[in-house]
Amino acid sequence: MTLTFGARTAALFAAVLALGACAGRAAPVTAPEPVAAEPPVDPLRPPVRPDKRYVVVDVRQNELRFMDGPRVLWRAPVGTGTGFRLSTPGQRWQFTTPTGTRYVQFKQLNPAWIRPDWWYHENRLPVPPPESPARKEEGGLGAAAVYLGDEIAIHGTDKPELLGKRVSHGCIRLSNANALRLFHDVQVGTPVVIEGEAEVLGEQPDSVARFTRRTPSRGPRVYRNPLDRLATTALLARLDRELASANDSAWTLTASSLLERGLKDDAPALRGVLARAGQAQGEARRHEYAAFLADAFSRGALRTVVSLDRIAPEARERAVADIVEATMALYHGPPEHASAPWPTHRVPVSMLGPSGQAGWRALQAAEAAYRGRIGLAAGAR
């Protein structure tokens, strides 16, 4: 597999990317582009290291794989671009999933979708003005979306029965459960390698449009995790059973529900998730569980540090080691660069009062141990 990089710089505002996601790609320009000099390696978009963690989307097999070096931590069927084009007077869209390497720009739970012009043409409806609120569809991208820039996202779907086929308008569709799973597994900057030969086809027949178009919505369709109705104590007991079971994926919905309530205002939920670090059966599951802990820290660093302070020392040591390892495994740039996502950079110790000091010192010690293992000088950042 050839690993390359080619994502363009993220837009200034994440919201602009969100509104443009899955808008269909403009038809390719036929004029040749000038040859540019080889740019220096951008630490935020470095060449993909095959010993780190990254995502592969195979448009030949219509499959997504979350990789940990050569190991596949999990795989799932996806829907990718049909390859057809849609032409109207003055406009043309090519519904292909572009190949190459991109990097996670941002991610969002229950994202809204802004219907692009092609949606109205496919459904034979008048096209509203670009800023019209009628374009906004709450929950239109399923449970979660991971945005890659260039109007491409990996997101949930209301048509899971179509996964494994070329059925999208360019975006990559996952089941809602796997969209949530991916949301927790990746961080901003995680590489996504889209590989394979995507066949480019001719004009889209109306029969294909009827097959692939979105189900019309009657009001908001915000995804609800089916486990959110359970009490925290019941969820933690369920998580214990699932981490010890033979099912490799059942635990992810449980952990997601606990993380989301823990990052809001449910301290026992977050402490419970942290305390179970390193307890999953199987190396692959333990590694992915560590990615969930890294996600909790990246999205709620201060709350997580305080929670680390309030769990048993042995559990704290496991949790901080997992947070540091998973965070740095998802970062493919030079660890000594100023942009490297060392966890202690997100919560300066000066921000902490008495609560959180033990958690912060444990993170600092875990970072020192990690630097020692990779041969990085003690003071290098």
TORLOSE-769766 format. One record per residue (C-alpha): residue number from 1; residue in one letter; chain; x, y, z. Coordinates in steps of 0.25 Angstrom, whole numbers. Layout:
N
{num = NUM residuo = A cadena = A X = X Y = Y Z = Z}
...
This chain:
381
{num = 1 residuo = M cadena = A X = 0 Y = 0 Z = 0}
{num = 2 residuo = T cadena = A X = 6 Y = 14 Z = -4}
{num = 3 residuo = L cadena = A X = 4 Y = 24 Z = 7}
{num = 4 residuo = T cadena = A X = 4 Y = 38 Z = 2}
{num = 5 residuo = F cadena = A X = -2 Y = 52 Z = 7}
{num = 6 residuo = G cadena = A X = -9 Y = 62 Z = 0}
{num = 7 residuo = A cadena = A X = -20 Y = 69 Z = 9}
{num = 8 residuo = R cadena = A X = -21 Y = 84 Z = 7}
{num = 9 residuo = T cadena = A X = -20 Y = 94 Z = 18}
{num = 10 residuo = A cadena = A X = -33 Y = 94 Z = 27}
{num = 11 residuo = A cadena = A X = -43 Y = 105 Z = 26}
{num = 12 residuo = L cadena = A X = -42 Y = 116 Z = 36}
{num = 13 residuo = F cadena = A X = -55 Y = 112 Z = 42}
{num = 14 residuo = A cadena = A X = -59 Y = 98 Z = 45}
{num = 15 residuo = A cadena = A X = -74 Y = 102 Z = 43}
{num = 16 residuo = V cadena = A X = -71 Y = 105 Z = 28}
{num = 17 residuo = L cadena = A X = -66 Y = 91 Z = 26}
{num = 18 residuo = A cadena = A X = -77 Y = 85 Z = 33}
{num = 19 residuo = L cadena = A X = -87 Y = 92 Z = 24}
{num = 20 residuo = G cadena = A X = -80 Y = 88 Z = 12}
{num = 21 residuo = A cadena = A X = -78 Y = 73 Z = 15}
{num = 22 residuo = C cadena = A X = -84 Y = 63 Z = 5}
{num = 23 residuo = A cadena = A X = -87 Y = 74 Z = -5}
{num = 24 residuo = G cadena = A X = -82 Y = 66 Z = -17}
{num = 25 residuo = R cadena = A X = -69 Y = 69 Z = -24}
{num = 26 residuo = A cadena = A X = -68 Y = 79 Z = -35}
{num = 27 residuo = A cadena = A X = -64 Y = 73 Z = -49}
{num = 28 residuo = P cadena = A X = -49 Y = 71 Z = -51}
{num = 29 residuo = V cadena = A X = -42 Y = 83 Z = -58}
{num = 30 residuo = T cadena = A X = -36 Y = 78 Z = -71}
{num = 31 residuo = A cadena = A X = -25 Y = 89 Z = -71}
{num = 32 residuo = P cadena = A X = -11 Y = 84 Z = -66}
{num = 33 residuo = E cadena = A X = -7 Y = 89 Z = -53}
{num = 34 residuo = P cadena = A X = 7 Y = 95 Z = -51}
{num = 35 residuo = V cadena = A X = 17 Y = 87 Z = -45}
{num = 36 residuo = A cadena = A X = 21 Y = 92 Z = -31}
{num = 37 residuo = A cadena = A X = 34 Y = 90 Z = -23}
{num = 38 residuo = E cadena = A X = 33 Y = 79 Z = -13}
{num = 39 residuo = P cadena = A X = 28 Y = 85 Z = 0}
{num = 40 residuo = P cadena = A X = 34 Y = 83 Z = 13}
{num = 41 residuo = V cadena = A X = 28 Y = 73 Z = 22}
{num = 42 residuo = D cadena = A X = 16 Y = 79 Z = 30}
{num = 43 residuo = P cadena = A X = 16 Y = 73 Z = 44}
{num = 44 residuo = L cadena = A X = 1 Y = 74 Z = 44}
{num = 45 residuo = R cadena = A X = 0 Y = 66 Z = 31}
{num = 46 residuo = P cadena = A X = 13 Y = 57 Z = 31}
{num = 47 residuo = P cadena = A X = 15 Y = 45 Z = 23}
{num = 48 residuo = V cadena = A X = 7 Y = 33 Z = 29}
{num = 49 residuo = R cadena = A X = 16 Y = 25 Z = 38}
{num = 50 residuo = P cadena = A X = 12 Y = 10 Z = 36}
{num = 51 residuo = D cadena = A X = 16 Y = 7 Z = 51}
{num = 52 residuo = K cadena = A X = 5 Y = 17 Z = 56}
{num = 53 residuo = R cadena = A X = -10 Y = 18 Z = 56}
{num = 54 residuo = Y cadena = A X = -18 Y = 22 Z = 44}
{num = 55 residuo = V cadena = A X = -30 Y = 20 Z = 36}
{num = 56 residuo = V cadena = A X = -31 Y = 13 Z = 23}
{num = 57 residuo = V cadena = A X = -43 Y = 14 Z = 14}
{num = 58 residuo = D cadena = A X = -43 Y = 4 Z = 2}
{num = 59 residuo = V cadena = A X = -52 Y = 8 Z = -9}
{num = 60 residuo = R cadena = A X = -50 Y = -5 Z = -17}
{num = 61 residuo = Q cadena = A X = -55 Y = -13 Z = -5}
{num = 62 residuo = N cadena = A X = -64 Y = -2 Z = 1}
{num = 63 residuo = E cadena = A X = -58 Y = -5 Z = 14}
{num = 64 residuo = L cadena = A X = -52 Y = 4 Z = 26}
{num = 65 residuo = R cadena = A X = -41 Y = -1 Z = 34}
{num = 66 residuo = F cadena = A X = -35 Y = 5 Z = 47}
{num = 67 residuo = M cadena = A X = -21 Y = 1 Z = 47}
{num = 68 residuo = D cadena = A X = -10 Y = 0 Z = 59}
{num = 69 residuo = G cadena = A X = 2 Y = -2 Z = 51}
{num = 70 residuo = P cadena = A X = 0 Y = -15 Z = 42}
{num = 71 residuo = R cadena = A X = -11 Y = -19 Z = 51}
{num = 72 residuo = V cadena = A X = -26 Y = -17 Z = 48}
{num = 73 residuo = L cadena = A X = -33 Y = -12 Z = 61}
{num = 74 residuo = W cadena = A X = -46 Y = -13 Z = 54}
{num = 75 residuo = R cadena = A X = -53 Y = -13 Z = 40}
{num = 76 residuo = A cadena = A X = -66 Y = -9 Z = 35}
{num = 77 residuo = P cadena = A X = -74 Y = -8 Z = 22}
{num = 78 residuo = V cadena = A X = -75 Y = 6 Z = 16}
{num = 79 residuo = G cadena = A X = -83 Y = 13 Z = 5}
{num = 80 residuo = T cadena = A X = -74 Y = 21 Z = -5}
{num = 81 residuo = G cadena = A X = -77 Y = 30 Z = -17}
{num = 82 residuo = T cadena = A X = -85 Y = 24 Z = -28}
{num = 83 residuo = G cadena = A X = -75 Y = 30 Z = -39}
{num = 84 residuo = F cadena = A X = -87 Y = 36 Z = -47}
{num = 85 residuo = R cadena = A X = -88 Y = 51 Z = -50}
{num = 86 residuo = L cadena = A X = -100 Y = 60 Z = -50}
{num = 87 residuo = S cadena = A X = -101 Y = 71 Z = -60}
{num = 88 residuo = T cadena = A X = -110 Y = 83 Z = -60}
{num = 89 residuo = P cadena = A X = -109 Y = 96 Z = -68}
{num = 90 residuo = G cadena = A X = -97 Y = 103 Z = -62}
{num = 91 residuo = Q cadena = A X = -94 Y = 92 Z = -52}
{num = 92 residuo = R cadena = A X = -87 Y = 79 Z = -51}
{num = 93 residuo = W cadena = A X = -84 Y = 69 Z = -40}
{num = 94 residuo = Q cadena = A X = -76 Y = 57 Z = -40}
{num = 95 residuo = F cadena = A X = -80 Y = 47 Z = -29}
{num = 96 residuo = T cadena = A X = -67 Y = 40 Z = -26}
{num = 97 residuo = T cadena = A X = -59 Y = 38 Z = -13}
{num = 98 residuo = P cadena = A X = -45 Y = 44 Z = -16}
{num = 99 residuo = T cadena = A X = -33 Y = 35 Z = -13}
{num = 100 residuo = G cadena = A X = -21 Y = 40 Z = -6}
{num = 101 residuo = T cadena = A X = -17 Y = 43 Z = 9}
{num = 102 residuo = R cadena = A X = -25 Y = 53 Z = 17}
{num = 103 residuo = Y cadena = A X = -25 Y = 57 Z = 31}
{num = 104 residuo = V cadena = A X = -36 Y = 58 Z = 41}
{num = 105 residuo = Q cadena = A X = -40 Y = 73 Z = 41}
{num = 106 residuo = F cadena = A X = -50 Y = 73 Z = 52}
{num = 107 residuo = K cadena = A X = -61 Y = 63 Z = 57}
{num = 108 residuo = Q cadena = A X = -75 Y = 65 Z = 62}
{num = 109 residuo = L cadena = A X = -87 Y = 58 Z = 69}
{num = 110 residuo = N cadena = A X = -101 Y = 58 Z = 62}
{num = 111 residuo = P cadena = A X = -96 Y = 68 Z = 51}
{num = 112 residuo = A cadena = A X = -106 Y = 76 Z = 43}
{num = 113 residuo = W cadena = A X = -105 Y = 74 Z = 28}
{num = 114 residuo = I cadena = A X = -107 Y = 86 Z = 19}
{num = 115 residuo = R cadena = A X = -114 Y = 81 Z = 6}
{num = 116 residuo = P cadena = A X = -106 Y = 85 Z = -6}
{num = 117 residuo = D cadena = A X = -111 Y = 89 Z = -20}
{num = 118 residuo = W cadena = A X = -110 Y = 75 Z = -25}
{num = 119 residuo = W cadena = A X = -120 Y = 69 Z = -15}
{num = 120 residuo = Y cadena = A X = -131 Y = 79 Z = -20}
{num = 121 residuo = H cadena = A X = -128 Y = 75 Z = -35}
{num = 122 residuo = E cadena = A X = -128 Y = 60 Z = -31}
{num = 123 residuo = N cadena = A X = -142 Y = 62 Z = -24}
{num = 124 residuo = R cadena = A X = -147 Y = 72 Z = -35}
{num = 125 residuo = L cadena = A X = -149 Y = 83 Z = -25}
{num = 126 residuo = P cadena = A X = -146 Y = 98 Z = -26}
{num = 127 residuo = V cadena = A X = -132 Y = 101 Z = -22}
{num = 128 residuo = P cadena = A X = -133 Y = 111 Z = -10}
{num = 129 residuo = P cadena = A X = -123 Y = 122 Z = -8}
{num = 130 residuo = P cadena = A X = -110 Y = 118 Z = -2}
{num = 131 residuo = E cadena = A X = -112 Y = 124 Z = 12}
{num = 132 residuo = S cadena = A X = -127 Y = 118 Z = 13}
{num = 133 residuo = P cadena = A X = -130 Y = 111 Z = 26}
{num = 134 residuo = A cadena = A X = -138 Y = 102 Z = 18}
{num = 135 residuo = R cadena = A X = -125 Y = 95 Z = 14}
{num = 136 residuo = K cadena = A X = -122 Y = 91 Z = 28}
{num = 137 residuo = E cadena = A X = -125 Y = 77 Z = 32}
{num = 138 residuo = E cadena = A X = -123 Y = 74 Z = 47}
{num = 139 residuo = G cadena = A X = -117 Y = 60 Z = 49}
{num = 140 residuo = G cadena = A X = -115 Y = 58 Z = 34}
{num = 141 residuo = L cadena = A X = -101 Y = 52 Z = 35}
{num = 142 residuo = G cadena = A X = -105 Y = 41 Z = 45}
{num = 143 residuo = A cadena = A X = -99 Y = 39 Z = 59}
{num = 144 residuo = A cadena = A X = -85 Y = 46 Z = 56}
{num = 145 residuo = A cadena = A X = -76 Y = 51 Z = 45}
{num = 146 residuo = V cadena = A X = -61 Y = 52 Z = 44}
{num = 147 residuo = Y cadena = A X = -58 Y = 63 Z = 34}
{num = 148 residuo = L cadena = A X = -46 Y = 62 Z = 24}
{num = 149 residuo = G cadena = A X = -47 Y = 75 Z = 17}
{num = 150 residuo = D cadena = A X = -50 Y = 77 Z = 2}
{num = 151 residuo = E cadena = A X = -65 Y = 74 Z = 5}
{num = 152 residuo = I cadena = A X = -62 Y = 60 Z = 9}
{num = 153 residuo = A cadena = A X = -66 Y = 53 Z = 22}
{num = 154 residuo = I cadena = A X = -68 Y = 40 Z = 28}
{num = 155 residuo = H cadena = A X = -82 Y = 40 Z = 35}
{num = 156 residuo = G cadena = A X = -94 Y = 31 Z = 39}
{num = 157 residuo = T cadena = A X = -105 Y = 28 Z = 30}
{num = 158 residuo = D cadena = A X = -120 Y = 26 Z = 31}
{num = 159 residuo = K cadena = A X = -119 Y = 14 Z = 20}
{num = 160 residuo = P cadena = A X = -109 Y = 4 Z = 27}
{num = 161 residuo = E cadena = A X = -115 Y = -7 Z = 17}
{num = 162 residuo = L cadena = A X = -107 Y = 0 Z = 6}
{num = 163 residuo = L cadena = A X = -93 Y = -1 Z = 13}
{num = 164 residuo = G cadena = A X = -83 Y = -9 Z = 5}
{num = 165 residuo = K cadena = A X = -87 Y = -2 Z = -8}
{num = 166 residuo = R cadena = A X = -84 Y = 10 Z = -17}
{num = 167 residuo = V cadena = A X = -96 Y = 18 Z = -13}
{num = 168 residuo = S cadena = A X = -92 Y = 32 Z = -7}
{num = 169 residuo = H cadena = A X = -89 Y = 45 Z = -14}
{num = 170 residuo = G cadena = A X = -75 Y = 45 Z = -10}
{num = 171 residuo = C cadena = A X = -75 Y = 44 Z = 5}
{num = 172 residuo = I cadena = A X = -72 Y = 31 Z = 13}
{num = 173 residuo = R cadena = A X = -84 Y = 25 Z = 20}
{num = 174 residuo = L cadena = A X = -83 Y = 16 Z = 32}
{num = 175 residuo = S cadena = A X = -94 Y = 10 Z = 41}
{num = 176 residuo = N cadena = A X = -97 Y = 20 Z = 52}
{num = 177 residuo = A cadena = A X = -91 Y = 11 Z = 63}
{num = 178 residuo = N cadena = A X = -78 Y = 10 Z = 55}
{num = 179 residuo = A cadena = A X = -78 Y = 25 Z = 52}
{num = 180 residuo = L cadena = A X = -79 Y = 27 Z = 67}
{num = 181 residuo = R cadena = A X = -67 Y = 17 Z = 69}
{num = 182 residuo = L cadena = A X = -59 Y = 24 Z = 59}
{num = 183 residuo = F cadena = A X = -62 Y = 38 Z = 65}
{num = 184 residuo = H cadena = A X = -56 Y = 33 Z = 78}
{num = 185 residuo = D cadena = A X = -44 Y = 26 Z = 71}
{num = 186 residuo = V cadena = A X = -38 Y = 37 Z = 64}
{num = 187 residuo = Q cadena = A X = -33 Y = 51 Z = 67}
{num = 188 residuo = V cadena = A X = -31 Y = 64 Z = 59}
{num = 189 residuo = G cadena = A X = -19 Y = 61 Z = 50}
{num = 190 residuo = T cadena = A X = -21 Y = 46 Z = 49}
{num = 191 residuo = P cadena = A X = -18 Y = 41 Z = 35}
{num = 192 residuo = V cadena = A X = -28 Y = 35 Z = 26}
{num = 193 residuo = V cadena = A X = -23 Y = 28 Z = 14}
{num = 194 residuo = I cadena = A X = -33 Y = 26 Z = 3}
{num = 195 residuo = E cadena = A X = -28 Y = 16 Z = -6}
{num = 196 residuo = G cadena = A X = -33 Y = 8 Z = -19}
{num = 197 residuo = E cadena = A X = -38 Y = 11 Z = -33}
{num = 198 residuo = A cadena = A X = -51 Y = 18 Z = -33}
{num = 199 residuo = E cadena = A X = -58 Y = 16 Z = -46}
{num = 200 residuo = V cadena = A X = -63 Y = 29 Z = -52}
{num = 201 residuo = L cadena = A X = -76 Y = 27 Z = -59}
{num = 202 residuo = G cadena = A X = -85 Y = 35 Z = -68}
{num = 203 residuo = E cadena = A X = -98 Y = 43 Z = -66}
{num = 204 residuo = Q cadena = A X = -106 Y = 38 Z = -54}
{num = 205 residuo = P cadena = A X = -119 Y = 31 Z = -58}
{num = 206 residuo = D cadena = A X = -131 Y = 35 Z = -50}
{num = 207 residuo = S cadena = A X = -132 Y = 20 Z = -45}
{num = 208 residuo = V cadena = A X = -119 Y = 22 Z = -38}
{num = 209 residuo = A cadena = A X = -123 Y = 35 Z = -32}
{num = 210 residuo = R cadena = A X = -135 Y = 29 Z = -26}
{num = 211 residuo = F cadena = A X = -127 Y = 17 Z = -20}
{num = 212 residuo = T cadena = A X = -116 Y = 26 Z = -14}
{num = 213 residuo = R cadena = A X = -123 Y = 39 Z = -10}
{num = 214 residuo = R cadena = A X = -126 Y = 42 Z = 5}
{num = 215 residuo = T cadena = A X = -139 Y = 38 Z = 11}
{num = 216 residuo = P cadena = A X = -147 Y = 51 Z = 12}
{num = 217 residuo = S cadena = A X = -147 Y = 56 Z = 27}
{num = 218 residuo = R cadena = A X = -160 Y = 60 Z = 35}
{num = 219 residuo = G cadena = A X = -153 Y = 68 Z = 45}
{num = 220 residuo = P cadena = A X = -140 Y = 66 Z = 53}
{num = 221 residuo = R cadena = A X = -135 Y = 52 Z = 53}
{num = 222 residuo = V cadena = A X = -124 Y = 53 Z = 63}
{num = 223 residuo = Y cadena = A X = -118 Y = 40 Z = 67}
{num = 224 residuo = R cadena = A X = -120 Y = 35 Z = 81}
{num = 225 residuo = N cadena = A X = -110 Y = 24 Z = 86}
{num = 226 residuo = P cadena = A X = -120 Y = 13 Z = 91}
{num = 227 residuo = L cadena = A X = -112 Y = 11 Z = 103}
{num = 228 residuo = D cadena = A X = -114 Y = 26 Z = 108}
{num = 229 residuo = R cadena = A X = -126 Y = 22 Z = 116}
{num = 230 residuo = L cadena = A X = -118 Y = 13 Z = 125}
{num = 231 residuo = A cadena = A X = -113 Y = 18 Z = 139}
{num = 232 residuo = T cadena = A X = -98 Y = 20 Z = 140}
{num = 233 residuo = T cadena = A X = -97 Y = 8 Z = 150}
{num = 234 residuo = A cadena = A X = -104 Y = -1 Z = 140}
{num = 235 residuo = L cadena = A X = -95 Y = 4 Z = 129}
{num = 236 residuo = L cadena = A X = -82 Y = 2 Z = 136}
{num = 237 residuo = A cadena = A X = -87 Y = -12 Z = 140}
{num = 238 residuo = R cadena = A X = -90 Y = -15 Z = 125}
{num = 239 residuo = L cadena = A X = -76 Y = -9 Z = 121}
{num = 240 residuo = D cadena = A X = -69 Y = -19 Z = 130}
{num = 241 residuo = R cadena = A X = -77 Y = -31 Z = 124}
{num = 242 residuo = E cadena = A X = -74 Y = -26 Z = 110}
{num = 243 residuo = L cadena = A X = -59 Y = -23 Z = 112}
{num = 244 residuo = A cadena = A X = -58 Y = -38 Z = 116}
{num = 245 residuo = S cadena = A X = -67 Y = -44 Z = 106}
{num = 246 residuo = A cadena = A X = -63 Y = -50 Z = 92}
{num = 247 residuo = N cadena = A X = -71 Y = -39 Z = 85}
{num = 248 residuo = D cadena = A X = -60 Y = -29 Z = 80}
{num = 249 residuo = S cadena = A X = -70 Y = -17 Z = 77}
{num = 250 residuo = A cadena = A X = -82 Y = -17 Z = 87}
{num = 251 residuo = W cadena = A X = -74 Y = -9 Z = 98}
{num = 252 residuo = T cadena = A X = -72 Y = 3 Z = 88}
{num = 253 residuo = L cadena = A X = -87 Y = 8 Z = 90}
{num = 254 residuo = T cadena = A X = -86 Y = 6 Z = 105}
{num = 255 residuo = A cadena = A X = -73 Y = 13 Z = 106}
{num = 256 residuo = S cadena = A X = -78 Y = 24 Z = 97}
{num = 257 residuo = S cadena = A X = -91 Y = 27 Z = 105}
{num = 258 residuo = L cadena = A X = -82 Y = 27 Z = 118}
{num = 259 residuo = L cadena = A X = -72 Y = 37 Z = 112}
{num = 260 residuo = E cadena = A X = -82 Y = 46 Z = 107}
{num = 261 residuo = R cadena = A X = -89 Y = 48 Z = 120}
{num = 262 residuo = G cadena = A X = -76 Y = 48 Z = 127}
{num = 263 residuo = L cadena = A X = -71 Y = 59 Z = 119}
{num = 264 residuo = K cadena = A X = -84 Y = 67 Z = 122}
{num = 265 residuo = D cadena = A X = -87 Y = 66 Z = 137}
{num = 266 residuo = D cadena = A X = -86 Y = 51 Z = 141}
{num = 267 residuo = A cadena = A X = -73 Y = 50 Z = 149}
{num = 268 residuo = P cadena = A X = -75 Y = 35 Z = 153}
{num = 269 residuo = A cadena = A X = -77 Y = 32 Z = 138}
{num = 270 residuo = L cadena = A X = -64 Y = 38 Z = 134}
{num = 271 residuo = R cadena = A X = -56 Y = 32 Z = 146}
{num = 272 residuo = G cadena = A X = -62 Y = 19 Z = 143}
{num = 273 residuo = V cadena = A X = -57 Y = 19 Z = 129}
{num = 274 residuo = L cadena = A X = -43 Y = 23 Z = 133}
{num = 275 residuo = A cadena = A X = -42 Y = 13 Z = 144}
{num = 276 residuo = R cadena = A X = -45 Y = 2 Z = 134}
{num = 277 residuo = A cadena = A X = -32 Y = 5 Z = 126}
{num = 278 residuo = G cadena = A X = -24 Y = -7 Z = 123}
{num = 279 residuo = Q cadena = A X = -35 Y = -17 Z = 127}
{num = 280 residuo = A cadena = A X = -41 Y = -21 Z = 113}
{num = 281 residuo = Q cadena = A X = -38 Y = -35 Z = 109}
{num = 282 residuo = G cadena = A X = -29 Y = -36 Z = 96}
{num = 283 residuo = E cadena = A X = -18 Y = -26 Z = 92}
{num = 284 residuo = A cadena = A X = -26 Y = -20 Z = 80}
{num = 285 residuo = R cadena = A X = -38 Y = -17 Z = 90}
{num = 286 residuo = R cadena = A X = -28 Y = -11 Z = 100}
{num = 287 residuo = H cadena = A X = -22 Y = -2 Z = 89}
{num = 288 residuo = E cadena = A X = -35 Y = 3 Z = 84}
{num = 289 residuo = Y cadena = A X = -40 Y = 5 Z = 98}
{num = 290 residuo = A cadena = A X = -28 Y = 14 Z = 100}
{num = 291 residuo = A cadena = A X = -32 Y = 22 Z = 88}
{num = 292 residuo = F cadena = A X = -46 Y = 25 Z = 95}
{num = 293 residuo = L cadena = A X = -38 Y = 30 Z = 107}
{num = 294 residuo = A cadena = A X = -30 Y = 39 Z = 98}
{num = 295 residuo = D cadena = A X = -42 Y = 44 Z = 92}
{num = 296 residuo = A cadena = A X = -48 Y = 48 Z = 106}
{num = 297 residuo = F cadena = A X = -35 Y = 55 Z = 109}
{num = 298 residuo = S cadena = A X = -35 Y = 63 Z = 96}
{num = 299 residuo = R cadena = A X = -49 Y = 67 Z = 98}
{num = 300 residuo = G cadena = A X = -49 Y = 70 Z = 113}
{num = 301 residuo = A cadena = A X = -35 Y = 71 Z = 118}
{num = 302 residuo = L cadena = A X = -38 Y = 78 Z = 131}
{num = 303 residuo = R cadena = A X = -50 Y = 70 Z = 135}
{num = 304 residuo = T cadena = A X = -41 Y = 57 Z = 131}
{num = 305 residuo = V cadena = A X = -29 Y = 62 Z = 140}
{num = 306 residuo = V cadena = A X = -38 Y = 64 Z = 152}
{num = 307 residuo = S cadena = A X = -45 Y = 51 Z = 150}
{num = 308 residuo = L cadena = A X = -31 Y = 44 Z = 149}
{num = 309 residuo = D cadena = A X = -28 Y = 50 Z = 163}
{num = 310 residuo = R cadena = A X = -40 Y = 43 Z = 169}
{num = 311 residuo = I cadena = A X = -38 Y = 29 Z = 164}
{num = 312 residuo = A cadena = A X = -29 Y = 18 Z = 171}
{num = 313 residuo = P cadena = A X = -14 Y = 20 Z = 168}
{num = 314 residuo = E cadena = A X = -12 Y = 7 Z = 161}
{num = 315 residuo = A cadena = A X = -24 Y = 10 Z = 151}
{num = 316 residuo = R cadena = A X = -18 Y = 25 Z = 150}
{num = 317 residuo = E cadena = A X = -5 Y = 19 Z = 145}
{num = 318 residuo = R cadena = A X = -11 Y = 10 Z = 135}
{num = 319 residuo = A cadena = A X = -20 Y = 21 Z = 130}
{num = 320 residuo = V cadena = A X = -9 Y = 32 Z = 128}
{num = 321 residuo = A cadena = A X = -1 Y = 22 Z = 121}
{num = 322 residuo = D cadena = A X = -12 Y = 19 Z = 111}
{num = 323 residuo = I cadena = A X = -15 Y = 33 Z = 109}
{num = 324 residuo = V cadena = A X = -1 Y = 37 Z = 105}
{num = 325 residuo = E cadena = A X = 2 Y = 25 Z = 97}
{num = 326 residuo = A cadena = A X = -11 Y = 26 Z = 89}
{num = 327 residuo = T cadena = A X = -10 Y = 41 Z = 87}
{num = 328 residuo = M cadena = A X = 4 Y = 40 Z = 82}
{num = 329 residuo = A cadena = A X = 1 Y = 28 Z = 73}
{num = 330 residuo = L cadena = A X = -10 Y = 36 Z = 66}
{num = 331 residuo = Y cadena = A X = 0 Y = 47 Z = 63}
{num = 332 residuo = H cadena = A X = 10 Y = 44 Z = 51}
{num = 333 residuo = G cadena = A X = 18 Y = 57 Z = 52}
{num = 334 residuo = P cadena = A X = 31 Y = 59 Z = 59}
{num = 335 residuo = P cadena = A X = 29 Y = 57 Z = 74}
{num = 336 residuo = E cadena = A X = 39 Y = 69 Z = 77}
{num = 337 residuo = H cadena = A X = 31 Y = 79 Z = 69}
{num = 338 residuo = A cadena = A X = 24 Y = 90 Z = 76}
{num = 339 residuo = S cadena = A X = 10 Y = 84 Z = 70}
{num = 340 residuo = A cadena = A X = 12 Y = 70 Z = 76}
{num = 341 residuo = P cadena = A X = 0 Y = 68 Z = 85}
{num = 342 residuo = W cadena = A X = 6 Y = 64 Z = 98}
{num = 343 residuo = P cadena = A X = -5 Y = 63 Z = 108}
{num = 344 residuo = T cadena = A X = 1 Y = 72 Z = 119}
{num = 345 residuo = H cadena = A X = 1 Y = 84 Z = 108}
{num = 346 residuo = R cadena = A X = -14 Y = 84 Z = 108}
{num = 347 residuo = V cadena = A X = -15 Y = 86 Z = 123}
{num = 348 residuo = P cadena = A X = -4 Y = 95 Z = 129}
{num = 349 residuo = V cadena = A X = -1 Y = 91 Z = 143}
{num = 350 residuo = S cadena = A X = -3 Y = 106 Z = 147}
{num = 351 residuo = M cadena = A X = -18 Y = 104 Z = 143}
{num = 352 residuo = L cadena = A X = -20 Y = 94 Z = 154}
{num = 353 residuo = G cadena = A X = -23 Y = 95 Z = 169}
{num = 354 residuo = P cadena = A X = -22 Y = 84 Z = 179}
{num = 355 residuo = S cadena = A X = -31 Y = 75 Z = 170}
{num = 356 residuo = G cadena = A X = -24 Y = 70 Z = 158}
{num = 357 residuo = Q cadena = A X = -10 Y = 71 Z = 163}
{num = 358 residuo = A cadena = A X = -8 Y = 56 Z = 165}
{num = 359 residuo = G cadena = A X = -14 Y = 53 Z = 151}
{num = 360 residuo = W cadena = A X = -5 Y = 64 Z = 144}
{num = 361 residuo = R cadena = A X = 8 Y = 58 Z = 151}
{num = 362 residuo = A cadena = A X = 4 Y = 44 Z = 146}
{num = 363 residuo = L cadena = A X = 2 Y = 49 Z = 132}
{num = 364 residuo = Q cadena = A X = 16 Y = 56 Z = 133}
{num = 365 residuo = A cadena = A X = 22 Y = 43 Z = 138}
{num = 366 residuo = A cadena = A X = 15 Y = 35 Z = 126}
{num = 367 residuo = E cadena = A X = 20 Y = 45 Z = 116}
{num = 368 residuo = A cadena = A X = 35 Y = 44 Z = 122}
{num = 369 residuo = A cadena = A X = 34 Y = 29 Z = 121}
{num = 370 residuo = Y cadena = A X = 29 Y = 30 Z = 106}
{num = 371 residuo = R cadena = A X = 40 Y = 39 Z = 102}
{num = 372 residuo = G cadena = A X = 50 Y = 29 Z = 108}
{num = 373 residuo = R cadena = A X = 44 Y = 18 Z = 100}
{num = 374 residuo = I cadena = A X = 45 Y = 26 Z = 87}
{num = 375 residuo = G cadena = A X = 59 Y = 31 Z = 90}
{num = 376 residuo = L cadena = A X = 54 Y = 46 Z = 91}
{num = 377 residuo = A cadena = A X = 62 Y = 55 Z = 100}
{num = 378 residuo = A cadena = A X = 56 Y = 57 Z = 114}
{num = 379 residuo = G cadena = A X = 53 Y = 72 Z = 111}
{num = 380 residuo = A cadena = A X = 50 Y = 71 Z = 97}
{num = 381 residuo = R cadena = A X = 36 Y = 77 Z = 93}
